[in-house]
């Protein structure tokens, strides 16, 4: 397993208030029409990924999925997703 940077998509149940987006500097936070929140972008390494997951835990939004993705997030957008 590589410990280098990689792109990830994290899907949460519920809407993340825009004021919390600054917690995820460098990542894109979007609200989907189905009531979920998607956070995606490049994460520096596994330690940084764990840091993101700890912040999400602190916010109390249930984690629905976590996936390592290709570098083009548009390939992974869900229908009805809003920017």
CORHULIN-V457996 format. One record per pair of residues at least 24 apart in sequence whose C-alpha atoms are under 10 Angstrom apart, sorted by the first residue. I is the first residue (numbers start at 1). GAP is how many residues later the second one is. Records with the same first field share a line. If there is no record, write none. Layout:
I: GAP / GAP
This chain:
2: 43 / 44
3: 41 / 42 / 43 / 44
4: 39 / 40 / 41 / 42
5: 37 / 38 / 39 / 40 / 41 / 43 / 44
6: 35 / 36 / 37 / 38 / 39 / 40 / 43 / 62 / 63 / 64 / 65
7: 33 / 34 / 35 / 36 / 37 / 38 / 60 / 61 / 62 / 63 / 64 / 65 / 66
8: 31 / 32 / 33 / 34 / 35 / 41 / 58 / 59 / 60 / 61 / 62 / 63 / 65
9: 29 / 30 / 31 / 32 / 33 / 56 / 57 / 58 / 59 / 60 / 61 / 64 / 67 / 68
10: 27 / 28 / 29 / 30 / 31 / 42 / 43 / 46 / 53 / 54 / 55 / 56 / 57 / 58
11: 25 / 26 / 27 / 28 / 29 / 50 / 51 / 52 / 53 / 54 / 55 / 56
12: 24 / 25 / 26 / 27 / 44 / 48 / 49 / 50 / 51 / 52 / 53 / 54
13: 24 / 25 / 47 / 48 / 49 / 50 / 51 / 52
14: 24 / 46 / 47 / 48 / 49 / 50
15: 46
16: 40 / 43 / 44 / 45
20: 35 / 36 / 39
23: 29 / 32 / 33
24: 27 / 28 / 31 / 32
27: 25
28: 45 / 55
29: 53 / 54
30: 51 / 52 / 53
31: 49 / 50 / 51 / 52
32: 45 / 46 / 47 / 48 / 49 / 50 / 51
33: 45 / 46 / 47 / 48 / 49
34: 44 / 45 / 46 / 47
35: 46
36: 25 / 26 / 27 / 28 / 45
37: 24 / 26 / 27 / 44 / 45
38: 26 / 27 / 28 / 39 / 40 / 43 / 44 / 45
39: 27
40: 26 / 27 / 28 / 29 / 31 / 33 / 36 / 37
41: 27 / 28 / 29 / 30 / 31 / 32
42: 26 / 27 / 28 / 29 / 31
43: 25
